[in-house]
Each structure stands twice: as structure tokens, then as C-alpha cells.
Amino acid sequence: MAADPEDLKHFAGLLKAGSGFVLTRETVHLVEGRLAPLARREGYGTVDALLAALRKGADARLKDAAVGAMASTETFFFRDLAVFERLRDHVLPALAQARPGGRVRAWSAGCATGQEAWSLAIAGEEAAANGAKLSLEVTGTDLSRACLEKAEAGLYTQFEVQRGLPARLLVRWFDKVDEMWRVSSRLRGDVRFRRVNLVEDFAGPQRFDLILCRNVLDGFDAETRATVLRRLAGRLADDGVLVLGAGESPRELGQTFAALPNARGVFVKLSAARKAA
Ligand SMILES: C[S@@+](CC[C@H](N)C(=O)[O-])C[C@H]1O[C@@H](n2cnc3c(N)ncnc32)[C@H](O)[C@@H]1O
């Protein structure tokens, strides 16, 4: 790749504003590999030509596609299994017990192709089968429209279901369709997907009891991370639970959260009253 430095600088600005992803000396090499399929599909031939077109003023759709293509969408079912076991056995039953009708609202923010949202829904169904009076609603959101389409279709290859999904759960919650596996209609009732860009203002009236935002914020700079974490905290119930990736913490928010012991990446929100006590 021999991109014009000005084209690259312009794209770095688009990327930071559009998704929070910061292009650094360590990540710049990703541009070629991640944009090449888009450049080919759109008839530009090379990534350099695509970058030049973006600087000349491409339409919003192409900008969106280029920004979306730069995100890592790596995911798999029950990623960090211990977290899902903790949610199933303790967090979801406790949240349900504290809510009328056991209704718990969960948000998988940055859900990629949906495996995290479906894993959460399965954990909820399992918790209910184990005796919790729980009615779990899961919302999965992502920046990438292509990811959301796949998430919503709920259709996965053999390779994808083998990554993390125990055979017992595969048979229980998926139907075989030709060479693929489709999420069962029962599970579909628990989950919906929509597009939310976490670097845009996503304030709203609805609060969630549980938010998973795992392996999403690591590409952001410190300021953007702090802003997104603050907004996520604002959308979480006062006794809600935040789950980040295994090595991540909401340290920017000081005393707003307390880590659950023996559960990497799981944090309980401390309401103002509890903090003052
Ligand atoms: C590495 S995947 C993680 C998926 C899942 N949370 C997991 O841990 O397996 C990161 C996802 O975050 C999404 N993402 C990145 N920046 C985003 C933003 N600004 N708003 C919403 N989603 C974003 C990407 O599109 C990608 O699907």
C-alpha cells in the first residue's frame, strides 16, 4: 500500500469520528487488509484509490461501509464461558428477583454477528429452567449493518457453532437447515437487533439492567472510552450490572462501579445512595 499520506490522514479522521477507532502506527497496517474487499466490491481496484475517493467526498453509504469494515468483528458463542455461567447462575436470577415479574432487560452493545446476544438469551432460558422467575429481553446493537443482518438472520455455519457452543445447547436451541444452523424460533422471541453507534449520543429513556460491552472499547482512545462508559452507565439501572471484556475495567468512572469478586470483567453499579452509605 502506498496511500497518499493526506488520504490516510483524512481517513483516520473519518474513522475516529465515525466509530471511535484510532489509527496508530500499530494499527495502520490493518487498513489494507480490511478495506481491500470493499475496494474491490465497489470497483476501486486498490485501497489507495478507495482512500482517495473518500477524501474527494464519497457518499455517506461508502463512508459508513469503510468505517464499518475497519472494525474487528471477531466473536464466538459463550466467549469467556465463566462470565456466562456467572450470569446464568447468579446475576440474572438476582436481577430478576429484584424486579416485578422477573423482567430483566439486557443490552449487548457491540454484538458483532450476534453470538453474544444469543448466548445471553440461552443463559437466560437456562436460568429460568433452573428455577429463576426470569423473563429476559435482549437487545443486540452494533455499528456494522452487515453484522446486524447476520445477527438477525441467526444463521451460523458448522464452524461458527463449534466455536464455543456446547453440543447440548446446539441441539436444544438451533435447528439444522441444510449445512447451516438456525436459532430456534423460541429463542428469537427473546432477542432483537438494531443499529447503535456508540460514539454517537445514545441517551434515551429506556434503562437496562444488564449491559455487555465486551471487546469493543479497546480500539478507542482514552477520552472516547470514558465518554462511552459514562453514557453506558447512564443507561444502566442503579443496581445494574456492566460486563466488559476480560482485561477491561470502567476505571475512568472512579467509584461508579465495583468489580464482582472472582468474575473477570463483571461490575455492579453503585447507586448514589449506596455510595453515600
Ligand atoms: C471484536 S467485536 C466484539 C463482539 C462481542 N462483543 C464479543 O466480545 O464477542 C467488536 C464489535 O464492536 C463493534 N463496534 C466497534 N465500534 C463501534 C461503535 N462505535 N459503535 C457500535 N459498535 C461498534 C464492531 O462493529 C464489532 O462488531
The ligand as a Gaussian input file, in Angstrom:
#p B3LYP/6-31G(d) Opt

LIG

0 1
 C      -14.450000      -7.579000      18.491000
 S      -16.191000      -7.420000      18.245000
 C      -16.771000      -7.935000      19.833000
 C      -18.082000      -8.680000      19.752000
 C      -18.614000      -9.191000      21.071000
 N      -18.932000      -8.101000      21.963000
 C      -17.638000     -10.137000      21.714000
 O      -16.990000      -9.767000      22.694000
 O      -17.503000     -11.256000      21.243000
 C      -16.365000      -5.638000      18.316000
 C      -17.668000      -5.129000      17.725000
 O      -17.835000      -3.766000      18.127000
 C      -18.405000      -3.056000      17.059000
 N      -18.101000      -1.625000      17.194000
 C      -16.906000      -1.012000      17.065000
 N      -17.049000       0.305000      17.209000
 C      -18.361000       0.534000      17.454000
 C      -19.136000       1.693000      17.675000
 N      -18.597000       2.908000      17.662000
 N      -20.466000       1.551000      17.894000
 C      -21.033000       0.330000      17.887000
 N      -20.364000      -0.811000      17.678000
 C      -19.040000      -0.705000      17.450000
 C      -17.776000      -3.667000      15.820000
 O      -18.568000      -3.444000      14.653000
 C      -17.694000      -5.143000      16.211000
 O      -18.800000      -5.846000      15.740000

